[in-house]
């Protein structure tokens, strides 16, 4: 049987973080709608739905749910071992981009891609084609770096006159800004598609410059972390 070609959404981000407008196969479209509907259901406010898709977007290998995290199933593990590539698609109740746990899962194999979806419909995707051992030290520090970055963004929003109505929305882009900086400083692939509230926040008056300066701040923090870890 001839294998269908892999549909890595991170291919456009091979050289730098990239905004994408992906198209979907029938199976991918089904998964996207189901995960988004799950995320938008008030009963699932703290819940994640994880689906494991094949790399070609033709079938689902398994699924699970959990509070603030969903576990991998034996079927998902078997699909990974079988080769051919897998993609882990899930929602983030936090509305944030990929977590350091997501990146660690992406680092399991070069044929793994992780996609996180939030209630706005924004898509964040990561893949690590070649593991860099410095990530062992860097990724666990991401929660702390994210906290520093959020404080920095809050300060920029106040001093640069960003509408206070947008401050909470800007904070939801903290992970996206941090991952953009990660992909600019380390050999990882990061692609994104900002939608609805996230897209309008990014385009708001003063927000673009705040986000740019936030990326610069995050890049510097990542470099400092790498230097300290030796």
BANUVO-239949 format. One record per residue: x, y, z of N, C-alpha, C in turn; residue number from 1; chain. Coordinates in pm, whole numbers. Layout:
X:Y:Z:X:Y:Z:X:Y:Z:NUM:A
...
END
This chain:
85:-120:0:0:0:0:88:125:0:1:A
57:218:-87:133:342:-96:91:439:14:2:A
189:489:87:158:584:193:130:722:134:3:A
29:787:188:-1:923:147:105:1016:203:4:A
137:1125:133:238:1218:184:194:1286:313:5:A
290:1310:400:262:1377:528:221:1521:505:6:A
128:1568:588:79:1705:580:126:1782:704:7:A
255:1811:708:309:1884:822:274:2032:808:8:A
191:2083:898:154:2224:893:273:2314:925:9:A
379:2256:982:497:2335:1018:599:2344:905:10:A
574:2283:791:671:2292:682:703:2436:643:11:A
604:2528:636:636:2667:602:724:2736:707:12:A
736:2674:825:816:2733:933:952:2666:946:13:A
1002:2606:839:1130:2536:844:1246:2630:875:14:A
1236:2754:833:1346:2849:852:1317:2956:955:15:A
1191:2978:986:1152:3082:1082:1007:3061:1120:16:A
964:3113:1236:822:3102:1272:736:3163:1162:17:A
622:3100:1134:543:3141:1018:394:3140:1045:18:A
327:3244:996:181:3247:995:133:3160:880:19:A
30:3079:903:-21:2988:801:-172:3002:789:20:A
-223:2958:676:-368:2948:653:-393:2808:598:21:A
-396:2708:687:-403:2569:640:-538:2533:579:22:A
-533:2440:484:-653:2375:435:-660:2237:501:23:A
-778:2176:501:-796:2053:578:-856:1942:493:24:A
-808:1820:520:-874:1704:463:-1007:1684:534:25:A
-1087:1592:485:-1216:1565:548:-1196:1521:694:26:A
-1099:1434:718:-1075:1385:853:-1021:1496:944:27:A
-933:1580:891:-880:1691:969:-991:1792:1002:28:A
-1077:1818:905:-1187:1910:929:-1280:1860:1037:29:A
-1309:1728:1034:-1393:1668:1138:-1329:1685:1275:30:A
-1198:1655:1285:-1128:1666:1413:-1127:1810:1462:31:A
-1101:1904:1372:-1094:2044:1411:-1227:2093:1466:32:A
-1336:2060:1398:-1470:2102:1441:-1505:2037:1575:33:A
-1474:1909:1589:-1508:1838:1712:-1431:1894:1831:34:A
-1304:1920:1813:-1223:1974:1923:-1267:2115:1957:35:A
-1297:2195:1855:-1341:2332:1879:-1477:2335:1950:36:A
-1568:2251:1907:-1698:2243:1975:-1681:2200:2120:37:A
-1593:2105:2143:-1565:2059:2279:-1510:2174:2364:38:A
-1415:2249:2306:-1352:2359:2379:-1452:2470:2414:39:A
-1550:2491:2329:-1645:2600:2348:-1764:2561:2436:40:A
-1774:2436:2471:-1881:2391:2559:-1849:2432:2702:41:A
-1935:2514:2766:-1906:2559:2903:-1881:2445:3001:42:A
-1937:2329:2974:-1917:2214:3063:-1773:2164:3058:43:A
-1698:2204:2955:-1560:2157:2938:-1458:2267:2964:44:A
-1492:2361:3050:-1409:2480:3071:-1265:2447:3110:45:A
-1242:2337:3180:-1107:2300:3221:-1062:2169:3158:46:A
-1130:2127:3055:-1105:1995:2996:-1032:2005:2862:47:A
-951:1903:2834:-886:1890:2705:-936:1765:2634:48:A
-952:1777:2504:-980:1663:2417:-858:1646:2326:49:A
-797:1530:2332:-679:1499:2250:-716:1396:2146:50:A
-684:1424:2020:-701:1328:1912:-568:1307:1842:51:A
-536:1183:1813:-412:1148:1743:-447:1115:1599:52:A
-399:1197:1506:-424:1177:1364:-299:1125:1295:53:A
-318:1056:1184:-202:1016:1104:-146:1138:1033:54:A
-26:1126:981:41:1241:920:-24:1287:791:55:A
-97:1196:726:-160:1230:598:-300:1288:614:56:A
-351:1289:738:-484:1345:761:-596:1258:710:57:A
-578:1125:718:-680:1033:666:-752:954:773:58:A
-696:946:894:-761:864:997:-720:911:1136:59:A
-797:868:1235:-768:895:1376:-719:766:1440:60:A
-609:778:1517:-551:660:1583:-602:643:1726:61:A
-656:746:1785:-704:734:1922:-737:871:1978:62:A
-803:870:2096:-841:996:2160:-851:976:2310:63:A
-846:1087:2383:-866:1084:2527:-906:1223:2573:64:A
-962:1231:2694:-996:1358:2756:-939:1362:2897:65:A
-921:1483:2950:-872:1497:3086:-881:1641:3131:66:A
-874:1662:3261:-882:1797:3316:-747:1866:3302:67:A
-742:1971:3220:-621:2049:3194:-511:1970:3127:68:A
-532:1845:3099:-438:1762:3024:-508:1633:2988:69:A
-473:1577:2872:-530:1449:2828:-416:1351:2808:70:A
-432:1231:2860:-326:1132:2854:-317:1064:2718:71:A
-199:1013:2688:-180:935:2566:-228:792:2591:72:A
-291:736:2490:-347:602:2501:-253:499:2438:73:A
-272:370:2469:-191:267:2404:-202:271:2252:74:A
-321:305:2199:-338:315:2054:-252:425:1995:75:A
-242:538:2066:-156:647:2020:-10:606:2023:76:A
31:539:2131:170:494:2143:203:395:2031:77:A
109:307:2000:133:208:1894:147:276:1759:78:A
67:381:1736:75:453:1609:210:523:1595:79:A
262:575:1705:392:641:1702:502:540:1670:80:A
498:426:1735:599:322:1715:593:266:1574:81:A
475:260:1517:457:202:1384:525:283:1275:82:A
555:409:1302:618:494:1203:515:556:1109:83:A
562:639:1020:472:706:927:429:844:972:84:A
447:872:1102:416:1005:1152:280:1014:1218:85:A
273:1092:1324:147:1117:1394:138:1265:1427:86:A
15:1310:1445:-9:1448:1485:-106:1448:1602:87:A
-66:1514:1709:-147:1524:1829:-222:1657:1826:88:A
-354:1651:1811:-438:1771:1807:-519:1779:1935:89:A
-519:1895:1999:-593:1910:2124:-627:2057:2148:90:A
-720:2079:2240:-755:2216:2277:-680:2258:2403:91:A
-663:2388:2420:-601:2444:2539:-703:2530:2613:92:A
-754:2484:2727:-846:2567:2806:-784:2700:2847:93:A
-652:2705:2856:-582:2828:2894:-587:2934:2784:94:A
-627:2893:2663:-628:2978:2543:-488:3009:2492:95:A
-387:2952:2555:-249:2982:2519:-199:2893:2406:96:A
-82:2927:2357:-13:2850:2254:45:2723:2314:97:A
133:2657:2240:195:2532:2284:266:2548:2418:98:A
249:2450:2505:316:2450:2635:452:2380:2623:99:A
530:2387:2730:659:2317:2726:636:2166:2721:100:A
525:2117:2778:493:1974:2766:466:1937:2620:101:A
397:2025:2547:371:2000:2406:502:1988:2328:102:A
596:2077:2357:725:2072:2289:801:1945:2323:103:A
792:1901:2448:859:1776:2486:798:1658:2411:104:A
667:1658:2394:603:1552:2316:645:1561:2169:105:A
656:1683:2117:701:1700:1978:843:1648:1961:106:A
921:1653:2068:1059:1608:2062:1078:1458:2069:107:A
968:1383:2083:980:1237:2089:1038:1179:1961:108:A
1005:1241:1850:1044:1187:1719:1028:1296:1615:109:A
1107:1288:1508:1098:1391:1404:968:1382:1325:110:A
896:1271:1340:768:1256:1269:650:1272:1365:111:A
662:1367:1456:554:1404:1547:529:1554:1533:112:A
403:1592:1522:365:1732:1519:253:1752:1620:113:A
261:1861:1696:161:1889:1799:85:2016:1764:114:A
-47:2009:1769:-132:2124:1738:-220:2154:1857:115:A
-222:2281:1896:-309:2328:2004:-409:2427:1945:116:A
-533:2415:1989:-643:2497:1939:-710:2564:2058:117:A
-747:2695:2044:-818:2760:2155:-961:2797:2114:118:A
-1035:2854:2207:-1177:2881:2182:-1200:2983:2070:119:A
-1098:3064:2038:-1111:3158:1928:-1096:3090:1792:120:A
-1048:2965:1794:-1020:2896:1670:-877:2915:1624:121:A
-795:2982:1705:-654:2999:1671:-581:2866:1678:122:A
-488:2846:1585:-414:2721:1574:-265:2749:1599:123:A
-206:2668:1686:-63:2679:1715:-1:2540:1694:124:A
104:2531:1613:160:2401:1575:311:2400:1593:125:A
363:2288:1647:506:2276:1667:560:2141:1623:126:A
683:2141:1575:751:2018:1534:901:2037:1553:127:A
968:1931:1595:1114:1934:1613:1174:1826:1525:128:A
1233:1866:1415:1288:1771:1319:1418:1711:1370:129:A
1496:1791:1439:1623:1742:1496:1637:1797:1637:130:A
1637:1708:1735:1641:1749:1876:1773:1816:1910:131:A
1765:1925:1985:1882:1996:2038:1884:1974:2189:132:A
1992:1917:2241:1996:1881:2383:1979:2000:2477:133:A
2002:2122:2428:1981:2239:2512:1835:2257:2550:134:A
1745:2194:2473:1602:2202:2504:1570:2131:2636:135:A
1652:2033:2675:1631:1965:2803:1635:2064:2919:136:A
1723:2163:2911:1736:2264:3015:1639:2379:2995:137:A
1614:2413:2869:1535:2532:2839:1385:2511:2861:138:A
1329:2404:2810:1184:2387:2812:1124:2385:2953:139:A
1187:2319:3052:1129:2323:3187:1123:2463:3248:140:A
1202:2556:3194:1201:2693:3246:1091:2777:3183:141:A
1015:2722:3089:916:2801:3017:806:2859:3106:142:A
754:2787:3206:652:2850:3291:705:2976:3360:143:A
830:2973:3406:888:3090:3470:911:3202:3369:144:A
965:3168:3252:987:3268:3148:854:3330:3104:145:A
750:3249:3097:619:3299:3058:567:3400:3159:146:A
591:3374:3287:548:3467:3391:619:3601:3378:147:A
751:3599:3357:826:3723:3339:778:3798:3215:148:A
753:3723:3107:709:3785:2983:572:3851:3000:149:A
482:3786:3070:349:3843:3090:356:3973:3169:150:A
443:3978:3269:462:4101:3346:518:4211:3256:151:A
613:4173:3170:674:4271:3077:569:4324:2980:152:A
486:4236:2926:382:4279:2832:280:4370:2900:153:A
247:4338:3024:153:4421:3099:209:4562:3118:154:A
338:4571:3147:401:4702:3162:401:4780:3032:155:A
431:4711:2921:430:4778:2791:289:4827:2756:156:A
189:4744:2785:52:4782:2753:12:4909:2827:157:A
54:4922:2952:17:5038:3033:92:5164:2989:158:A
222:5149:2961:302:5268:2927:279:5315:2784:159:A
231:5228:2697:215:5264:2557:70:5290:2517:160:A
-17:5295:2614:-154:5337:2589:-242:5235:2522:161:A
-210:5105:2536:-300:5004:2482:-430:5008:2562:162:A
-542:5002:2492:-670:5004:2561:-675:4899:2671:163:A
-718:4942:2790:-720:4848:2902:-817:4733:2878:164:A
-909:4750:2783:-1000:4641:2748:-925:4526:2681:165:A
-806:4557:2625:-729:4456:2553:-621:4391:2639:166:A
-599:4438:2760:-493:4380:2843:-512:4231:2866:167:A
-634:4186:2905:-651:4040:2923:-627:3963:2793:168:A
-677:4018:2681:-660:3950:2552:-513:3940:2514:169:A
-435:4044:2543:-292:4041:2514:-223:3933:2596:170:A
-266:3914:2720:-203:3814:2805:-221:3674:2749:171:A
-332:3650:2674:-354:3519:2615:-258:3491:2500:172:A
-186:3592:2454:-87:3574:2348:54:3555:2404:173:A
67:3547:2537:199:3531:2598:270:3407:2545:174:A
201:3293:2544:264:3170:2497:301:3178:2350:175:A
217:3242:2270:247:3259:2127:374:3342:2109:176:A
386:3449:2185:504:3535:2175:629:3458:2219:177:A
618:3382:2326:732:3304:2375:774:3197:2274:178:A
676:3131:2213:709:3028:2114:767:3087:1986:179:A
722:3206:1950:782:3275:1836:929:3302:1863:180:A
959:3348:1984:1099:3372:2022:1178:3242:2024:181:A
1117:3135:2073:1184:3005:2076:1224:2962:1935:182:A
1133:2976:1839:1161:2934:1702:1262:3025:1633:183:A
1282:3143:1686:1382:3234:1630:1521:3209:1689:184:A
1527:3137:1801:1656:3115:1867:1701:2970:1870:185:A
1606:2877:1849:1637:2734:1857:1585:2662:1733:186:A
1640:2546:1702:1598:2473:1580:1467:2397:1598:187:A
1359:2471:1620:1226:2411:1625:1139:2481:1520:188:A
1034:2413:1479:942:2471:1381:812:2511:1451:189:A
772:2635:1431:652:2688:1496:569:2764:1394:190:A
445:2719:1376:353:2785:1284:225:2819:1359:191:A
153:2918:1308:35:2964:1380:-65:3026:1285:192:A
-190:3023:1328:-299:3087:1254:-388:3155:1357:193:A
-373:3286:1373:-452:3360:1471:-589:3391:1413:194:A
-692:3368:1494:-829:3385:1447:-908:3473:1544:195:A
-1012:3535:1492:-1112:3605:1571:-1049:3699:1674:196:A
-1075:3677:1804:-1027:3768:1906:-876:3781:1911:197:A
-805:3671:1886:-659:3676:1887:-607:3761:1772:198:A
-666:3745:1655:-623:3822:1539:-652:3971:1557:199:A
-769:4004:1612:-803:4145:1630:-716:4210:1738:200:A
-678:4133:1840:-588:4186:1942:-453:4218:1882:201:A
-401:4127:1800:-271:4148:1738:-270:4274:1651:202:A
-380:4302:1585:-387:4414:1492:-430:4545:1557:203:A
-460:4543:1686:-506:4664:1753:-397:4770:1760:204:A
-439:4894:1773:-345:5006:1782:-244:4981:1893:205:A
-117:4995:1864:-3:4978:1955:31:4832:1984:206:A
-60:4739:1954:-36:4599:1992:77:4536:1912:207:A
87:4566:1783:191:4504:1702:330:4537:1754:208:A
353:4663:1791:484:4701:1844:509:4639:1981:209:A
404:4629:2062:418:4564:2193:455:4418:2175:210:A
389:4351:2081:420:4210:2055:562:4195:2002:211:A
604:4283:1912:740:4278:1860:841:4294:1973:212:A
819:4391:2060:911:4413:2171:905:4296:2269:213:A
787:4235:2282:775:4118:2367:856:4001:2314:214:A
857:3983:2183:938:3878:2121:1086:3904:2146:215:A
1129:4029:2132:1269:4064:2160:1305:4033:2305:216:A
1215:4068:2396:1237:4041:2539:1250:3891:2563:217:A
1161:3813:2500:1162:3668:2518:1287:3606:2458:218:A
1330:3656:2343:1454:3605:2283:1572:3627:2377:219:A
1581:3744:2435:1689:3775:2528:1683:3684:2651:220:A
1563:3660:2702:1547:3575:2820:1588:3432:2788:221:A
1553:3384:2669:1591:3249:2628:1744:3238:2616:222:A
1805:3340:2555:1951:3338:2541:2018:3338:2678:223:A
1966:3417:2771:2021:3419:2907:2010:3282:2972:224:A
1896:3218:2953:1875:3084:3010:1973:2985:2952:225:A
1997:2992:2822:2091:2901:2758:2233:2925:2807:226:A
2267:3051:2825:2400:3086:2874:2424:3032:3015:227:A
2323:3050:3101:2336:3004:3239:2346:2852:3250:228:A
2276:2783:3158:2277:2637:3163:2406:2579:3105:229:A
2485:2668:3040:2616:2629:2988:2611:2546:2863:230:A
END
